[in-house]
C-alpha cells in the first residue's frame, strides 16, 4: 500500500471572489481587519492560496454581508458560531436585530416607492389639466415627503 497524500484543493483570490460573490478587495480588507483569518500564501508566488474551509468561511461571510449586517455584528456572529448551544441566545438576538433593521429598510423603501407613485400621479394630473386632481396628488406627495423625513420607526403592531 502506498502512502499518498491527498492533494489539497487550493483557490486563488479571484476564484474565491467568484465563488463567494465578495470582491477580491473585500476579501483582502476582511483579512486585514481580522474578520477572515490570515490566508496561507503560496510558497513560490506568495499569492493567497485559499483552502476549501477558507472558501466555505468566505461564503458564510458573504451571506452575512448580503443581509447588510455590520462588520462588528458579523465578527460577533462568527465568534459565537464555534460555541454552539452556549451562544445560541446571542446568535438569535443578533439575527433578530438584523431582521428588524431589514424590516425598517423595507418600510423606508416602500415609502419611497409610494412617494414616486404620488409624483407620477401628480404629473399625470398636471398633464391632464385637472386642478382638483393636481391639488389632491400634490397634498398626497407632500404628506409622504413629510413621512420620509421622519425616523424610520416601525409601529409596534408590525
N, C-alpha and C positions, 0 to 999 in steps of 0.2 A: 504494500500500500504506500503510495507516495504522499508526502506531506506538502500539499499545495495550499497556499493561502488564497482565500477568495479575494478577487480583485475588488477593491472598494471603489464604488462609483464616485466620481468627482465632477462637480459642476462649476462652471465659470460664473462670474457675477452676472454676465449677460443672460446666461441660461436661468439663473435663479430669479432674475428680474422678470423674465418671460413667464416662468412657472408661478411666481407669486403675484405678479401684477404690480409689484413695487418697483419704481425706477431704481437703477443702479445707484444713483446719487442718494436716494433714501436709504438703501441698504447700507451704504458706507456711513451715512450720518447715524443711523441706528447703532451701528457698530461703534462709532466714535463716542456716542453718549452712553454706551453700555447696555442698551436695550437688547442688542444681539451680542453674544459673547464674541471675543476676538476669533476671527476665522483663520484657519490654518492657511499657510502660504505654500504654494508650490515651490519645491526646493530649487528648481532651475530658473523658473521665470519670475518668482516672487509674487505672482498674481494670486488672488484669493482662490482657494480650492474648497468649495463647499461640499460637505458630505450629505448623505441622504437625510440625516437628522437635522442638519442645518437648513436644508430645503424645507422640511416639514415645519420647523420653527418659523422660518420666514413666511410660510403660507399662513400659519396661525396668527402671526403679527399682522399680515396683510388683511386678514379677516377682521381683526380688531380695528385696524386703521380704517377699513371700509365703513365701519359704523360711525366714524368720526370721533372715536374715543381719544382722549388726551394721552400724551406720552406718559404722564405720571400715572394715570389710571391703567394704561397698558402695562407699565412696569409693575404695579401692584398686582394686577391680574396674573401676569406671568410668574411672579414670585410665589403667589398663592397656589398656582397650579400644582406644584410639587408637594404641597401639604395635604392634598386630598380632602377628606371629610372635615378635617380640623379647620380648614379655611373656607368651607362651603358657604357659611353665612356671609362672610366678607365678599366672596365671589358673587353671590346673589345680590348683595347690596350694590356692588359696582355695576353689575349688569342692569339692575332696576334703575339706577341713576342714569345710566346711558339711555335706557328706554325712555325715561322722562324727557331727557334732552332731545331725543329724536322726535318725540310727540310734540314738543314745543316748536321744533323746526318745521314739522309738518303743518302745525297750526299757522305759523307765520307764512309759510309758502302758500297755503290755501287762501289766506287773507290777501296776499299779494296778487294771487290769481283773480280773486273777486274784484280787486281794485282795477286790474287790467280789463276785466269784463265790463265794469261800470264805465270806464273810459271809452271802450268800444261803443257801448250803448249811447254814451253822451255824443260822440262824434257822428254816430248814425242819426241821432236826433237833430244835430246841427245840420247834417246833410239834407234831412227831410224838411227842415224849417219849422218843426212843430215846437212852439215856445213852451208849452206845458211839459212836454217830454224832455226838452232841453233842461228846464229847471229841475225836474224830478231826478234826472240822471246826474246833474251837477251836484245836487244835495246828497245823493247816494254815494257818489265818488268822494265827496268831502267827508262824509261820515266814515267811510272805510279808511280814508287817508288819516283821519284822527286816530282810528284804531291801530293803524300801522305805527303811529308814534308812541303808543303805549308799550310798556314792557310786555314781553311775550309770556304771559302767565296764563296757564290753563285753569279753567274753572275746576273746583273740587269735584264736580259731578263727573268729569271725564275720567 
